[in-house]
Amino acid sequence: MNRTLTAFLAAAAVVGATGGTVAATTLADGRDDDRTTPAAASTPAAASDGSSTGASTGTSSEPGDVLWVSQRVLHDGEVEVPIQLLDQPASVERAEGGWVVTTESSPQEPAYEVYYVTPDGSTLFVADTLLFGDVSPDGTRYVAQKADGAGYGVWELATQSLVGSVAEARDPALYPTGGAEFLDGGRVLTTWGDDSGRVELLAGRPGGTATDLVSDEVAGLWAVSPDGRWIAGNAAGTVDDDGVPVPCAVIVPVDRSAPGVEACDSRFVDRASWSPDSRTVLAAPVESDGFGVGAYDALRPDGSTQATFQLPEATLGGVFLDDGTVVALGAENYDGDGTVVSTCTPSDCEQVATAGDAAATAALGRTT
């Protein structure tokens, strides 16, 4: 495999993406002073803690539709929204009345700009954040670490305003290290660490302190299952007999009723993607051939493999579409030319969309 693909895959788009910016007054760092596109005035939503479920996006998309973006068009099933992306796509999720999208604002650190995109393509700047965040179950709010590092913020999408924060952890020695999701009842799950390498996932309510320990077994990127019962990520502190870190997938119960189950034949190369029924999560086999993602194992919470999805060549990543189907994003060839979106079952793959832009400028959306 040539060096072009090696470099291309190393810098490839993270699973999930989109956003947009427009030229305006340029600041000293080159960012826009006003990062909101011309848009219809947003309508403030009724106050919500974000915990209700079943919200409609206000678009014609369905849960089983493929969600992906290039730098020019957001695709959600049959819906196509023209957009103009200035920065590298990073994530996209459906939200009430549109989509939440992020773009990479720095090549040196996991810094992201968050936008609320409406069906007419208007792009409303929400916040600067660090690492990954999450849309609330009712689609009205977004949680992530603040860009200044001062804890985690919760923003209301309709008004693009900060409505809550979690600034402190139960232990003063812990500081925010990035990564947040909504839990039940309006709580948020946030990531904290210290100088010794300790990592804790703590739950709390916006406006308060992160007090409830949910897991100290997970490091790096992680994801909560749709039913709220499990967390999947790479295990913290796993080493071999020589003390070399070993990338083991681990699945942990949110209620801490049992220790997490490690699956050291698999690892998460991106943020984990759960099936809609929460019975399996996608992890890459440790033994892989070449660069990129050649296959995904669908792991059960007990660490066993339910099925294996073989992916097309030059695949950058994938996410669950439904309980038996994975959507894969890749390039047309190992030079990184073009974008190819495919749907895969354990038995075969079908190409469903292509675009002329390089695959690194496109990304899949998380829909589970």
Steps between C-alpha positions, in 0.01 A plus 500: 500500500646838405600784728225725368232281655702456816505875559143534377364242744702640787333840453163366391166643602358382830176303464218756489515856364398833363468866562554827323650844530500823303763768456460796734728720706820298546644468850867472587482120491335505157157390629182686414365766733144411402482132416127485427382486140212727392199319640139533588461607860509200730190436709568444870380161615314434821729446797621141523767303684550297181394172655174425316519264204332448168555845361449558129776671306252699297650356181372215283780264603430170675703309764624251237619764252871535425638827639824636352658818371755622256634853532225618266186298578343346808316178412235353730311231313319676218572842651789696347603830657758718318765626744846655486754348739817693567662255743539122513173321585495330839147396605132527415193396694131560449338759723160661548432692179832422332847368580789568736828504314860556602813590308864462602633841598859393575730238347707486820229424756148351515330841476165534326252766397138398556220616270126458478402449135144554382335333200555812284876471553528784753790435738474643852813505713444343843836461676869420491562166671756228565478129412160338440157610618141383475151614398235457770234229454236761412732667247497844663838520679869420456760411763881508465813629672542875475785622282657690790528173694281631785273197529211392279224709346142434395371717216144554380500451125202721411659805663867394472541594868681342793235384748700290745847388606676227695818671617622275781547132581455319831880499549680837470801318349295408195476729197289471181664300222225510235215274395136533612158345444150541635362240739145453629315769691701792367829379647821521300792255502838673480866395494755604766863410566803586711877515458542135606305374200179429688187536282148519640164532328279702736130579483341822621244764419576827323544769759648255749806284558586172325466277805386152395772257388373299202828345383875511555567223249475694173754731334490707182189508282190328638126475430188416700256247354160631381323332793738668745620173655854465362815699425745381232857624462860386524610369837706728724837371617508166317861386437675180387765304694764754393297798618410611148148649470253263333194643317217289644133578443299509823125513562390629840153503662387855580349388832837353614329170578802305372855564378547586135563219252817530291530368145871522417456356151320824410550872548318824426683701234233771508222582742293184545177459301215304663221317320156659555393206720813544719590132464825548307771763446750533213869439574791434265691170525848552644645281225432703186652492155653826387374852570154629562211294633466165326226353718285557806405249767154545648573441869238403757522647851650170618795553263404230252469569126153475349610568142784640289449760228760491222539851358599630155865582435622846604227535763557779752231405748143392554195521725190292560202592281264240646544185705642298209648766271815714515560813293863531384681810372807456281692610196481370143863383513809492721604845373200641688313616191124557524248409768311171514216424741393136534258300710629166626347190655705207629463341155567784253527875431310726263619838375227759561664836423812657353646848477797647318651669806767318698363268767690689771268796438186293566368314800219278624238606750423320823134398496486261799 
